[in-house]
Amino acid sequence: MDTRTSLLDAAEQVGRARGFDGFSYADLAKAVGIRKASIHHHFPTKGDLALALIQRYRADFFERLAHIGTRYDRAGDRLRAYVQLYRDALSQGDKTCLCVAFGVAPDSIPAPVGLEIRQFHAESLAWLETLFALGRDDVSIESIGDPVREAAACLAQMEGGQLVARAAKDVTLFDDALSLLLARIR
């Protein structure tokens, strides 16, 4: 693995655990085994690192959603898989999705990173709207009203459930937050 990828991997782990303000180049240098000055060769500023990191995370996340779309025909099955992506991001309750971790302090992150997070949310909402429209059509999810509102509520549950679970370091709180939504799957 090359140094740039190692830095991004290390930054993702610490960023998901501590947020944007919770890590420094010194943390990454120690994790990767290089000098702090060497990091600047790959990422001149922490903002450059955060932008590359969130872009990579966003691309990976939507690649996973595309896989879910091809693997599962029914909306209910897609919804279960989507929830599992967010649950897996919690690890043992000590991490969150990178967009959640960085998004909780919007005044701390550079503007381009904030823009990427807003784009992540917009694309997530569009994907969820399609999912809920399919769920209404294939009746694999009960009581679907407006897919746009369902999508907004679902995304809020995912990210809010992660925050509550992370704060308590208890993944079961995420499960509880999503239990009523998942109970609607036929």
Secondary structure, DSSP 4 states (H G I P E B T S, - for coil): --HHHHHHHHHHHHHHHH-GGG--HHHHHHHHTS-HHHHHHH-SSHHHHHHHHHHHHHHHHHHHHHHHHHH--SHHHHHHHHHHHHHHHTTTTT---HHHHHHT-TTTS-HHHHHHHHHHHHHHHHHHHHHHHHHHHHT-BSS---HHHHHHHHHHHHHHHHHHHHHHT-HHHHHHHHHHHHHTB-
